[in-house]
Amino acid sequence: MSATHSLLTQIARPYASALFDLASEADAVEATEKDLDSIAELISSSEDFARFLGSPAISNDARRQALGAVLEKAQPTELVANTLRIVAKNGRLFALSAIITRFKELAAVARNEITAQVVSASPLTDAQRDDLVAVLREKVGKTVSLNTRVDESLIGGLVVQVGSKMIDTSLKTKLSAMKIAMKGVS
């Protein structure tokens, strides 16, 4: 784990935990998660905004003002808005993505849910997604949600990661293993 990732995780943990506790008390975990998804979408859809959040050259006052505009656009619940204002006031907006990620992890644990990271050579059909979810649910004993992305370099097959377990059935990996084995044959 990189030092930066570790630092972001340490900064994010108390903010996410406090937000999760407050959302749980208010029976608003789902609504809070939807609001945070909207904020995360704003961050991922704008490179300028993502750079802005992380730039040490921008004053905290300027960040707070920009956050006001973002909150006006996203219109989150008061709980999320107040949390983001506190994060901005404390100069921790650079950790906002990590805070959102940690909150989503806490929410998933509370729902007895696990997220599988799936990389495929081509987009999965709905039937393939459903089959994969059913197989993983049977294996891990939890509700499974999928984060999917396409990597055409895999040629075919899947790479599935659930927690610390990884299953790689991609043709790219099989061809690489065969190439290594063939080098040893001559």
C-alpha positions in Angstrom: 0.0 0.0 0.0 1.4 3.4 -0.9 2.1 6.0 1.7 -0.3 8.4 0.1 -3.1 5.9 0.0 -2.4 5.0 3.7 -2.5 8.7 4.7 -5.8 9.3 2.8 -7.3 6.2 4.5 -6.3 7.5 7.9 -7.7 10.9 7.2 -10.9 9.5 5.7 -11.7 7.0 8.4 -13.0 9.3 11.2 -15.0 11.5 8.8 -16.6 8.5 7.1 -17.3 6.8 10.4 -18.9 9.9 11.9 -21.0 10.4 8.9 -22.0 6.7 8.8 -23.0 6.8 12.5 -25.1 10.0 12.1 -26.7 8.6 8.9 -27.5 5.3 10.8 -29.1 7.2 13.7 -31.2 9.2 11.3 -32.1 6.0 9.3 -30.6 7.8 6.2 -27.7 5.6 5.1 -29.2 4.9 1.7 -30.0 8.6 1.1 -26.5 9.6 2.3 -24.9 7.1 0.0 -26.9 8.4 -3.0 -25.8 12.0 -2.2 -22.2 10.9 -1.9 -22.5 9.0 -5.2 -23.6 12.3 -6.8 -20.6 14.1 -5.3 -18.3 11.3 -6.5 -19.7 11.6 -10.0 -19.0 15.3 -10.0 -15.4 14.6 -9.0 -14.9 11.8 -11.6 -16.6 13.8 -14.4 -14.4 16.9 -14.0 -10.6 16.6 -14.0 -10.5 20.3 -13.1 -12.6 19.8 -10.0 -10.6 16.8 -8.9 -7.3 18.8 -9.3 -8.9 21.7 -7.5 -9.8 19.5 -4.5 -6.2 18.2 -4.2 -4.2 21.4 -5.0 -2.2 22.8 -2.1 -1.9 26.1 -4.0 -5.6 26.9 -3.5 -6.6 28.5 -0.3 -9.1 26.8 2.0 -11.4 29.9 1.7 -11.4 29.4 -2.1 -12.2 25.7 -1.7 -15.0 26.4 0.7 -16.5 28.9 -1.8 -16.3 26.3 -4.6 -17.8 23.7 -2.3 -20.8 26.0 -1.8 -21.3 26.0 -5.6 -21.0 22.2 -5.7 -23.5 21.8 -2.9 -25.9 24.1 -4.6 -25.6 21.9 -7.8 -25.7 18.5 -6.0 -28.3 19.6 -3.4 -27.4 16.9 -0.9 -29.2 16.3 2.4 -28.2 18.7 5.2 -26.3 15.9 6.9 -24.0 15.4 3.8 -23.8 19.2 3.2 -22.7 19.9 6.8 -20.2 17.0 6.7 -18.6 18.4 3.6 -18.5 21.9 5.1 -16.6 20.5 8.1 -14.2 18.6 5.8 -13.6 21.8 3.9 -13.2 23.9 7.1 -10.6 21.4 8.3 -8.7 21.6 5.0 -9.3 18.0 4.1 -11.2 18.2 0.8 -8.2 16.5 -0.8 -9.4 13.3 1.0 -13.0 13.6 -0.2 -12.9 10.7 -2.6 -11.4 8.5 0.1 -14.1 9.6 2.6 -16.8 8.6 0.1 -15.1 5.3 -0.6 -14.8 4.5 3.2 -18.5 5.5 3.8 -19.6 3.2 1.0 -17.5 0.3 2.5 -19.2 0.9 5.9 -22.6 0.9 4.3 -21.9 -2.3 2.4 -20.7 -4.1 5.6 -23.9 -3.0 7.3 -26.0 -4.5 4.5 -23.9 -7.7 4.6 -22.8 -6.9 1.1 -19.4 -7.2 -0.7 -18.3 -5.6 -3.9 -16.5 -7.6 -6.5 -14.2 -5.8 -8.9 -14.7 -7.4 -12.4 -12.6 -6.7 -15.5 -13.8 -8.2 -18.7 -12.6 -8.1 -22.3 -16.0 -6.9 -23.4 -19.0 -5.5 -21.6 -21.0 -8.1 -19.7 -24.6 -8.7 -20.7 -27.3 -8.6 -18.0 -27.5 -12.4 -18.0 -23.8 -12.7 -17.5 -23.9 -10.2 -14.7 -26.7 -12.0 -13.0 -25.0 -15.4 -13.4 -21.7 -14.0 -12.0 -23.5 -12.4 -9.0 -25.3 -15.7 -8.3 -22.0 -17.7 -8.4 -20.2 -15.2 -6.2 -23.1 -15.0 -3.7 -23.0 -18.7 -3.3 -19.2 -18.7 -2.8 -19.0 -15.8 -0.3 -22.3 -16.1 1.4 -23.1 -12.4 1.1 -25.0 -10.1 -1.3 -22.6 -9.2 -4.1 -22.5 -6.1 -6.1 -20.3 -5.7 -9.1 -17.9 -2.9 -10.2 -17.2 -3.6 -13.8 -14.8 -2.2 -16.3 -13.7 -3.3 -19.7 -10.1 -4.0 -20.7 -9.9 -5.2 -24.3 -6.3 -6.3 -23.8 -7.6 -9.3 -21.8 -8.7 -10.8 -25.2 -11.3 -12.9 -23.5 -12.4 -14.1 -20.0 -12.6 -12.2 -16.7 -10.5 -11.1 -13.8 -12.6 -11.1 -10.6 -11.4 -9.7 -7.3 -13.5 -10.2 -4.2 -11.8 -9.0 -1.1 -8.3 -10.4 -1.2 -9.2 -13.2 -3.5 -8.5 -12.9 -7.2 -9.7 -15.2 -10.0 -8.0 -14.6 -13.4 -9.5 -16.5 -16.3 -8.4 -14.1 -19.0 -6.8 -15.3 -22.2 -4.1 -12.8 -21.8 -2.9 -14.4 -18.6 -3.2 -17.9 -20.0 -1.2 -16.9 -23.1 1.5 -15.3 -20.9 1.7 -18.5 -18.8 1.9 -20.6 -22.0 4.7 -18.3 -23.3 6.7 -18.8 -20.1 6.1 -22.6 -20.2 7.3 -22.7 -23.8 10.5 -20.9 -23.0 11.4 -23.7 -20.5 10.7 -26.5 -23.1 13.5 -25.8 -25.6 
